[in-house]
Amino acid sequence: MVVNGVVNGKKLKPRVTAVIQARMQSKRLPGKAMLELAGTPLLAHVIDRTQRIDGVETVVVATSIGEENAPIIELARSMSAGIFVGSIENVLERYYLSALEFGGDYIVRVTGDNPFTDPEYASMAVEIALESAADLCSLSNLPLGTAVEIIKREALEEAYRQNSKPYHREHVTPYLKEHPELFRIERPAVNIKNPFPGLRLTVDTEEDFRLAATLYENLYHGEVFPLADVIQYVKKHPEIAALNAEVRQRPMHHAESGNA
């Protein structure tokens, strides 16, 4: 008999589903999901890394409507990931409907342009989220493009039902962050020695891709490499950090001006 998540006196372990948002219609770098890093599509590296997160039972690639996204669907299927096809602009809806279709008490939000997503730190975030029963959990003090967000299913549903701004729908979690009085938010800092606090390890632009390609050419040997290896390599070759140093992260509210 199941009562409040307890079976015969034993508490059920929460189910964790990872959802990777990815589409070919990127405005700053179209088609980046399928650009190759060390001979493998960027998105394939993201899927591989996500499948290595401890505690994740199901990995889903949530893409958007459009024939141009067929390569993403084919790639996800070839890597045994689930597939969800939904709204182009409403990413929050994609996450909510993915959670409805594939289940999960907690959803790990992974973005498809982050080929340096670190499975070890992501596993840590999942563990903290489950132990603290957080509505939203992410690790702070990590380079841009390496962290994930863990969202409790009920909090995701509330964000979906209560969102009121375009950027709420594009960036998924702003509604939760704007209401700390309603949601339990955990953002523990990681103790990491990183002499490059401005290091960008996401791929939004051609400059970002050049940096990612350089790192993968030198660090990828068929296996996932940790963030520590990236930092160590950049220490030895600090000039590569300049490849995308001038790129500015788009402000969260940019969606309100029609640039989503």
Secondary structure per residue as TSV (DSSP state, phi and psi in degrees):
chain	resnum	aa	ss	phi	psi
A	1	M	-	360.0	133.3
A	2	V	E	-104.6	122.5
A	3	V	E	-134.8	115.6
A	4	N	T	51.8	46.0
A	5	G	T	75.4	14.8
A	6	V	E	-118.7	129.2
A	7	V	E	-114.4	116.4
A	8	N	T	49.3	42.7
A	9	G	T	85.0	-4.0
A	10	K	E	-109.9	130.7
A	11	K	E	-73.1	131.7
A	12	L	-	-73.8	142.4
A	13	K	-	-75.7	130.4
A	14	P	-	-57.9	143.4
A	15	R	-	-88.9	134.6
A	16	V	E	-117.5	126.4
A	17	T	E	-119.9	132.4
A	18	A	E	-99.5	133.7
A	19	V	E	-121.4	122.8
A	20	I	E	-103.6	119.6
A	21	Q	E	-85.7	129.1
A	22	A	-	-157.7	139.7
A	23	R	-	-154.7	162.1
A	24	M	S	-86.8	-12.0
A	25	Q	-	-89.0	31.2
A	26	S	-	-58.5	135.9
A	27	K	S	-79.8	-35.3
A	28	R	S	-85.1	-31.4
A	29	L	S	-147.6	79.1
A	30	P	T	-56.4	139.4
A	31	G	T	74.4	12.5
A	32	K	G	-62.1	-27.0
A	33	A	G	-57.5	-31.0
A	34	M	G	-105.1	3.9
A	35	L	-	-65.2	142.0
A	36	E	E	-91.2	134.8
A	37	L	E	-116.6	115.7
A	38	A	T	54.6	39.0
A	39	G	T	83.3	6.3
A	40	T	E	-129.9	138.7
A	41	P	E	-55.3	139.9
A	42	L	H	-49.5	-47.3
A	43	L	H	-63.3	-32.7
A	44	A	H	-61.6	-38.4
A	45	H	H	-64.2	-40.2
A	46	V	H	-64.2	-44.7
A	47	I	H	-61.9	-45.9
A	48	D	H	-57.8	-47.7
A	49	R	H	-64.3	-39.0
A	50	T	H	-67.0	-37.1
A	51	Q	H	-67.0	-13.1
A	52	R	T	-96.8	2.7
A	53	I	S	-75.1	123.5
A	54	D	T	-61.0	135.7
A	55	G	T	92.5	-14.1
A	56	V	E	-80.4	124.0
A	57	E	E	-92.3	-35.6
A	58	T	E	-134.0	136.5
A	59	V	E	-115.5	128.1
A	60	V	E	-123.3	136.3
A	61	V	E	-100.8	117.5
A	62	A	E	-102.7	104.9
A	63	T	E	-110.4	-174.1
A	64	S	E	-117.6	166.5
A	65	I	S	-62.1	140.6
A	66	G	S	139.3	134.8
A	67	E	G	-61.2	-26.7
A	68	E	G	-64.8	-17.0
A	69	N	G	-89.1	4.7
A	70	A	H	-56.1	-41.3
A	71	P	H	-61.0	-34.2
A	72	I	H	-65.7	-44.9
A	73	I	H	-62.8	-44.0
A	74	E	H	-63.1	-43.0
A	75	L	H	-63.7	-47.1
A	76	A	H	-58.9	-44.6
A	77	R	H	-62.2	-40.5
A	78	S	H	-66.6	-21.5
A	79	M	T	-103.9	15.4
A	80	S	T	62.8	28.6
A	81	A	-	-92.5	150.1
A	82	G	E	-70.5	161.3
A	83	I	E	-130.7	131.4
A	84	F	E	-129.5	134.6
A	85	V	E	-119.0	123.3
A	86	G	E	-148.7	-149.4
A	87	S	-	-59.6	144.6
A	88	I	S	-71.3	-50.1
A	89	E	S	-94.8	-30.4
A	90	N	-	-89.4	84.1
A	91	V	H	-69.6	-35.0
A	92	L	H	-57.6	-42.3
A	93	E	H	-63.7	-39.6
A	94	R	H	-58.1	-42.7
A	95	Y	H	-66.6	-45.5
A	96	Y	H	-62.3	-46.9
A	97	L	H	-70.8	-32.5
A	98	S	H	-62.0	-42.8
A	99	A	H	-63.6	-38.7
A	100	L	H	-64.2	-42.0
A	101	E	H	-75.9	-40.6
A	102	F	H	-103.3	-10.5
A	103	G	-	80.0	-179.0
A	104	G	-	126.4	131.9
A	105	D	S	-80.8	-28.3
A	106	Y	E	-130.1	142.4
A	107	I	E	-114.8	126.5
A	108	V	E	-92.0	118.1
A	109	R	E	-90.3	118.6
A	110	V	E	-123.8	137.1
A	111	T	E	-100.8	138.8
A	112	G	T	-70.8	-4.3
A	113	D	T	-105.0	21.6
A	114	N	-	-118.1	78.1
A	115	P	T	-74.8	3.1
A	116	F	T	-111.1	15.2
A	117	T	-	-50.0	126.1
A	118	D	-	-98.4	113.3
A	119	P	H	-59.9	-34.5
A	120	E	H	-66.5	-47.8
A	121	Y	H	-69.6	-33.8
A	122	A	H	-64.8	-40.1
A	123	S	H	-62.1	-39.5
A	124	M	H	-62.1	-42.5
A	125	A	H	-64.1	-40.5
A	126	V	H	-61.5	-45.8
A	127	E	H	-61.0	-43.6
A	128	I	H	-65.0	-42.6
A	129	A	H	-60.3	-44.8
A	130	L	H	-68.9	-40.6
A	131	E	H	-68.3	-35.3
A	132	S	H	-94.0	-7.8
A	133	A	T	56.3	37.7
A	134	A	-	-67.2	148.7
A	135	D	S	-78.9	-32.1
A	136	L	E	-146.3	131.6
A	137	C	E	-139.7	134.5
A	138	S	-	-152.9	153.5
A	139	L	-	-89.8	135.4
A	140	S	B	-98.9	167.9
A	141	N	S	76.8	17.8
A	142	L	S	-103.2	151.0
A	143	P	-	-60.5	148.4
A	144	L	B	-56.2	127.6
A	145	G	T	100.3	4.5
A	146	T	S	-116.4	-12.6
A	147	A	-	-101.2	167.3
A	148	V	-	-127.6	169.9
A	149	E	E	-118.6	139.9
A	150	I	E	-110.5	122.7
A	151	I	E	-121.3	126.1
A	152	K	E	-67.0	140.6
A	153	R	H	-53.8	-44.1
A	154	E	H	-66.0	-35.9
A	155	A	H	-68.8	-38.5
A	156	L	H	-62.2	-42.1
A	157	E	H	-64.3	-40.4
A	158	E	H	-65.0	-41.6
A	159	A	H	-61.9	-39.9
A	160	Y	H	-64.4	-40.4
A	161	R	H	-80.4	-26.8
A	162	Q	H	-105.0	-7.9
A	163	N	-	-61.3	147.2
A	164	S	-	-137.2	-3.1
A	165	K	S	-121.9	150.0
A	166	P	H	-56.4	-38.8
A	167	Y	H	-70.9	-23.8
A	168	H	H	-60.3	-40.5
A	169	R	H	-79.4	-30.3
A	170	E	H	-79.9	-37.9
A	171	H	H	-104.3	1.9
A	172	V	S	73.8	-53.9
A	173	T	S	-106.1	-0.5
A	174	P	H	-57.1	-37.5
A	175	Y	H	-59.0	-40.9
A	176	L	H	-65.1	-44.0
A	177	K	H	-67.3	-28.7
A	178	E	T	-79.6	-6.7
A	179	H	-	-131.8	64.1
A	180	P	T	-65.5	-17.4
A	181	E	T	-73.7	-16.4
A	182	L	T	-105.6	-24.3
A	183	F	S	-127.5	144.8
A	184	R	-	-85.0	116.1
A	185	I	E	-117.0	125.4
A	186	E	E	-114.8	125.8
A	187	R	-	-137.2	63.4
A	188	P	-	-65.0	144.5
A	189	A	B	-85.3	138.8
A	190	V	-	-87.0	136.0
A	191	N	-	-85.1	92.9
A	192	I	-	-133.9	136.0
A	193	K	-	-90.4	103.3
A	194	N	-	-129.5	103.9
A	195	P	S	-76.1	3.8
A	196	F	-	-123.0	72.4
A	197	P	T	-61.0	-22.6
A	198	G	T	-95.1	9.3
A	199	L	-	-62.3	124.9
A	200	R	B	-99.7	116.9
A	201	L	-	-117.3	29.2
A	202	T	S	-108.7	166.2
A	203	V	-	-122.8	94.4
A	204	D	S	-109.0	-25.3
A	205	T	S	-135.1	173.0
A	206	E	H	-61.7	-37.4
A	207	E	H	-64.4	-42.2
A	208	D	H	-60.1	-41.6
A	209	F	H	-65.5	-38.0
A	210	R	H	-62.2	-40.1
A	211	L	H	-65.1	-47.0
A	212	A	H	-60.5	-42.3
A	213	A	H	-63.2	-40.5
A	214	T	H	-62.6	-44.9
A	215	L	H	-65.3	-43.8
A	216	Y	H	-66.5	-37.7
A	217	E	H	-60.5	-31.0
A	218	N	H	-100.6	-20.2
A	219	L	H	-115.0	-20.9
A	220	Y	-	-90.9	122.1
A	221	H	S	-130.7	41.6
A	222	G	S	90.2	-4.5
A	223	E	S	-130.2	152.0
A	224	V	-	-62.7	132.8
A	225	F	-	-108.6	145.0
A	226	P	-	-79.4	166.2
A	227	L	H	-59.4	-34.3
A	228	A	H	-58.2	-36.7
A	229	D	H	-67.1	-37.3
A	230	V	H	-63.2	-48.9
A	231	I	H	-62.9	-40.7
A	232	Q	H	-63.2	-40.2
A	233	Y	H	-67.1	-41.6
A	234	V	H	-67.3	-32.0
A	235	K	H	-60.6	-41.0
A	236	K	H	-76.8	-25.4
A	237	H	-	-131.1	64.8
A	238	P	G	-61.0	-18.5
A	239	E	G	-65.2	-24.9
A	240	I	G	-72.8	-21.8
A	241	A	G	-64.9	-20.9
A	242	A	G	-77.1	-13.7
A	243	L	G	-57.9	-36.7
A	244	N	G	-126.9	21.4
A	245	A	T	-64.0	-24.5
A	246	E	T	-89.3	-6.1
A	247	V	-	-72.5	133.7
A	248	R	-	-106.9	132.1
A	249	Q	-	-67.1	134.8
A	250	R	-	-65.7	136.4
A	251	P	-	-65.0	149.2
A	252	M	G	-59.7	-32.4
A	253	H	G	-82.3	5.5
A	254	H	G	-61.5	-25.9
A	255	A	G	-63.0	-25.8
A	256	E	G	-71.3	-18.1
A	257	S	G	-97.5	10.4
A	258	G	T	85.9	18.1
A	259	N	-	-102.0	12.5
A	260	A	-	-65.0	360.0
